[in-house]
């Protein structure tokens, strides 16, 4: 009788050992992700922004406009303008881009898939709230957030959660809100925060509604703890995901930034920003703000420079909402993990948020 029980006992022990090993791998993977995220964000975001906030409070400015410097006229359309803007842009964001690529690969290789799906995989308000709260801590620009969003979607995060993280990073960035308050005025900071929350949750709700047929898991059993591999296999998966990000994201990303930079004089004509008024001007400025690409908080010196030259409050509010929220390069980066209609609705919502912001301050 004892000999009959021993195989069953041995089988149960093997199952328990396998479960314990999986849990251990999950914990190690989560720890690795946390170290990369926390150390990276402290170096790239938290510490620099802490010091910049003191500068903004003291001098009521955070630097020159990346579009036009200390003047109001961008460089003339051409290859030199594209090259100059690309250098200035990536000089400002390269550290954040590196961190975003590392985090995007880590989401897929290190974080337990079932745990991630439980937090962000449901098309619900609670998943959207978790993603939004996470975005407040990472504080990246839209293009630097995009590789992380790609990782989240490939790990089966819901469309609404992923888009809430994409938009929440630049729009609800607490450091940028502080910069806006000290440089442009606290009424602009309040407007950005209020409309930003509406924008993030509205886009998430629309994305979830449009993505119901994508088959994103709604629930995962508690025992289903999945990692992408064990030990060296986990690091191999991480390196593979990092390489995929590099060759699928970077070339097109750089090319689009160059093209947008080359055309910045057409996108930011002083005759529009400084002299036009009314709903038509606000709509036009909202459109260019939705397409253009800037580094984190880049909208603050751009708006400050244009306001000193005479730009009205309506166009300023439109740029405040649209410039950071989304851009052509960020849409390019996430194009394969969202449907075209979801991205189109997200861009439209950003565009209309600029119009609403402009109308609010004009009224």
Secondary structure, 3 states (H helix, E strand, C coil): CHHHHHHHHHHHHHHHHHHHHHHHHHHHHHHHHHHHHHHHHHHHHHHHHHHHHHHHHHHCCCCCECCCECCCCCCCCCHHHHHHHHHHHHHHHHHHHHHHHHHHHHHHHCCCHHHHHHHHCCCCHHHHHHHHHHHHHHCCCHHHHHHHHHHHHHCCCCHHHHHHHHHHHHHCCHHHHHHHHHHCCHHHHHHHHHHHHHHHHHHHHHHHHHCHHHCCCCCCCCCCCCCCCCCHHHHHHHHHHHHHHHHHHHHHHHHHHHHHHHCHHHHCCHHHHHHCCCHHHHHHHHHHHHHCCCCCCHHHHHHHHHHHCCCCHHHHHHHHHHHHHCCHHHHHHCCCCCCHHHHHHHHHHHHHHHHHHHHHHHC
